[in-house]
């Protein structure tokens, strides 16, 4: 669904009119690395950004799709942009020493609601009811208290490198196997009462970054190198990762998002995208 919101000009927004939220993981590096210094970037874990957005700390932010479901009356989505996969995602992983159907307990991360909602959906589809515990996202600690540990983002990439034999399930691939749809983990959202001009300026800046990444091999190689230098992962692994995680929403992703919102988050209405 595409919606319009009125153009507003309100001094309440002046203090953060140049701030964009950013997930504190590398899955948005194609959008944010070397972003114009005209912008202030507020970096935080995915679920924290939802609170920042609702408190008007930033104009737009990538937030968990499950958080959008909970706050859709206050938020509207930006077209084209997201954090999604088409099969394996590589950075939303269930770790353990036994198959998922033998896990009596699983530790869930406290920093992302979409991955937790997705895992709960997968468990329900499989008829499994392990004990679930929410805690800080440290794989070693999580696996001392539970049979399984759900890890996301950069930590999942690091953990899969450190413990390749403990990777039990890639949730992006499992969602596609169960639903037949690609998975949208994160969406770019704005408050419905945010001035339209501010939203457009922020949106166009990020979209320009993404278009350059998609169409300019030099730009892509540069982003891969910068991400590798800050993460410790190899350029070959990150080049592969940026082919597993996509920041552009296409029609298939939107269909997958609507399926996720309905089946895993329990809201019947589809995603509402702002007309820009």
C-alpha positions in Angstrom: 0.0 0.0 0.0 1.3 3.5 -0.9 0.3 6.4 1.2 0.8 10.2 1.3 1.5 12.3 4.4 1.1 16.0 4.5 4.2 18.2 4.2 4.9 19.7 7.6 7.1 22.5 8.8 7.4 22.4 12.5 10.1 23.7 14.8 9.8 20.6 16.9 11.9 18.8 14.3 14.7 21.3 13.9 17.0 19.7 16.5 17.3 16.5 14.5 16.6 17.4 11.0 20.1 16.3 9.8 20.2 13.0 11.7 19.6 9.5 10.1 19.6 6.3 12.2 21.9 3.5 11.3 22.0 -0.1 12.4 25.2 -0.8 14.2 26.0 -3.8 11.9 27.7 -3.8 8.5 24.5 -4.9 6.7 23.9 -1.2 5.9 27.4 -0.3 4.9 26.5 0.2 1.2 24.2 3.0 2.4 26.1 4.6 5.1 29.9 4.3 4.4 31.2 7.7 3.1 27.7 9.2 3.5 27.9 13.0 3.0 29.1 14.9 6.1 25.9 16.9 5.8 24.3 14.1 7.8 24.7 13.1 11.4 24.5 9.3 11.8 23.0 7.8 15.0 24.3 4.2 15.2 22.6 1.7 17.5 21.4 -1.9 17.6 18.3 -2.5 15.5 15.7 -2.6 18.3 17.2 0.5 19.9 16.7 2.5 16.7 13.0 1.9 17.0 12.9 3.8 20.3 15.2 6.6 18.8 12.8 7.0 15.9 9.7 7.1 18.1 11.4 9.7 20.3 12.2 11.8 17.3 16.0 11.4 17.7 16.3 10.9 13.9 14.4 11.5 10.7 14.5 7.9 9.3 16.0 4.7 10.6 16.3 1.0 9.6 14.3 -0.9 12.2 13.3 -4.5 12.7 10.2 -5.4 10.5 8.6 -6.8 13.7 9.0 -3.4 15.4 7.2 -1.8 12.5 4.4 -4.3 13.0 4.1 -3.2 16.6 4.2 0.5 15.8 2.6 0.8 12.4 0.0 3.3 13.6 2.9 5.8 14.2 5.3 4.8 11.5 5.3 4.7 7.7 7.9 2.9 5.5 10.2 4.3 2.8 10.1 2.5 -0.6 13.0 0.7 -2.1 15.2 0.4 1.0 15.4 -2.5 3.5 17.6 -5.2 5.0 16.6 -8.4 3.3 17.8 -11.7 1.8 16.9 -14.1 -1.0 17.7 -17.4 0.8 20.8 -17.5 3.0 21.4 -14.3 4.9 24.6 -15.4 6.6 24.1 -13.1 9.6 21.0 -14.4 11.3 22.0 -17.8 12.6 21.0 -20.4 15.1 24.1 -22.0 16.8 24.3 -25.2 18.8 25.7 -28.6 19.2 22.5 -30.5 18.4 19.8 -30.3 15.7 17.1 -27.7 16.3 14.5 -30.5 17.0 16.7 -31.8 19.9 17.2 -28.4 21.6 15.4 -28.1 24.9 16.4 -24.5 25.3 17.4 -21.6 23.1 18.9 -18.2 24.1 17.5 -15.2 22.1 19.4 -11.9 21.5 18.0 -8.7 23.1 19.0 -6.5 20.2 16.6 -7.6 17.4 12.9 -8.4 17.4 12.6 -9.6 13.8 15.0 -12.5 14.2 13.3 -13.5 17.4 9.8 -13.3 15.8 11.1 -15.3 12.8 12.6 -18.1 15.0 9.4 -18.3 17.0 7.5 -18.7 13.7 9.9 -21.4 12.6 9.7 -23.3 15.9 5.8 -23.2 15.7 5.9 -24.5 12.1 8.1 -27.4 13.3 5.9 -28.1 16.3 8.8 -27.4 18.7 8.5 -25.7 22.1 12.0 -25.2 23.6 12.5 -23.0 26.6 13.3 -19.5 25.4 15.5 -17.0 27.3 16.3 -13.4 26.2 19.8 -12.2 27.1 22.8 -10.2 25.8 24.1 -11.4 22.4 27.2 -13.2 23.5 27.4 -16.7 21.9 29.7 -18.3 24.6 27.5 -17.1 27.4 24.3 -18.1 25.6 25.5 -21.6 24.9 26.5 -22.1 28.6 22.8 -21.7 29.6 21.0 -23.0 26.5 21.3 -25.7 23.9 21.0 -23.1 21.1 21.9 -19.5 20.6 20.4 -17.1 18.1 23.0 -14.5 16.9 22.5 -11.7 14.4 24.6 -9.2 12.5 28.4 -8.9 12.7 28.4 -11.2 15.7 26.9 -13.9 13.7 29.5 -13.5 10.9 32.2 -13.6 13.5 30.7 -16.6 15.3 30.3 -18.6 12.1 33.9 -18.0 11.4 34.9 -19.1 14.9 32.5 -22.0 15.3 31.6 -23.2 11.8 30.6 -26.6 13.1 27.9 -25.0 15.4 25.9 -23.3 12.7 22.6 -25.2 12.8 20.2 -23.0 10.8 20.3 -19.9 8.6 17.0 -18.3 9.3 16.8 -16.4 6.0 17.0 -19.7 4.1 14.6 -21.5 6.4 12.0 -18.8 6.0 12.3 -19.1 2.2 12.0 -22.8 2.5 8.8 -22.6 4.6 7.1 -19.6 2.9 8.5 -19.6 -0.6 9.3 -15.9 -0.1 12.5 -13.9 0.5 12.9 -12.5 4.0 12.8 -8.8 5.0 14.5 -8.4 8.4 14.7 -4.6 8.5 12.7 -1.8 7.0 13.4 1.9 6.7 10.8 3.9 8.6 9.8 7.4 9.5 7.3 8.8 11.9 4.0 9.7 10.2 4.3 13.3 11.6 7.8 14.0 10.3 8.1 16.8 7.7 7.9 15.3 4.3 10.8 17.4 3.0 13.1 16.1 5.6 12.2 12.5 4.9 12.7 13.0 1.1 16.2 14.6 1.6 17.3 11.7 3.8 15.8 9.1 1.6 17.3 10.4 -1.6 20.8 10.6 0.0 20.6 6.9 1.0 19.1 5.8 -2.3 21.9 7.6 -4.2 24.4 5.6 -2.1 22.7 2.3 -2.8 22.4 3.0 -6.6 26.1 3.9 -6.7 27.0 0.7 -4.9 24.9 -1.4 -7.2 26.1 0.1 -10.5 29.7 1.2 -9.8 32.2 -1.7 -9.4 34.8 0.6 -8.0 32.4 1.8 -5.3 31.4 -1.7 -4.4 35.0 -2.8 -4.1 35.7 0.2 -1.9 32.8 -0.6 0.5 33.9 -4.2 0.7 37.5 -3.1 1.6 36.3 -0.6 4.2 34.0 -3.1 5.8 36.8 -5.7 5.8 39.2 -3.3 7.5 36.8 -2.5 10.3 35.4 -6.1 10.8 38.4 -8.4 10.5 36.5 -10.5 7.9 38.1 -11.2 4.5 37.1 -9.2 1.5 36.0 -12.4 -0.2 33.6 -13.2 2.6 32.2 -9.6 2.6 31.9 -9.6 -1.1 29.8 -12.8 -0.7 27.9 -11.3 2.2 26.8 -8.2 0.2 25.3 -10.7 -2.3 23.4 -12.4 0.6 22.1 -9.3 2.2 20.3 -6.8 0.0 19.3 -3.2 0.8 16.9 -2.7 -2.2 13.4 -3.9 -1.8 11.8 -5.4 -4.9 8.3 -6.7 -5.5 9.2 -10.2 -4.2 10.6 -8.7 -1.0 7.5 -6.7 -0.5 5.4 -9.8 -0.9 7.7 -11.6 1.6 7.4 -8.7 4.0 3.6 -8.7 3.9 3.7 -12.5 4.5 6.0 -12.1 7.5 3.9 -9.3 9.0 0.8 -11.5 8.7 2.1 -14.9 9.6 4.9 -14.1 12.1 3.8 -10.8 13.6 0.0 -11.2 13.5 -1.1 -8.0 11.7 -3.4 -8.4 8.8 -2.8 -5.1 7.0 0.1 -4.9 4.6 3.1 -2.6 4.9 2.3 1.1 4.2 4.9 2.8 2.0 5.2 6.6 1.7 4.8 8.1 -1.7 8.0 10.1 -2.4 
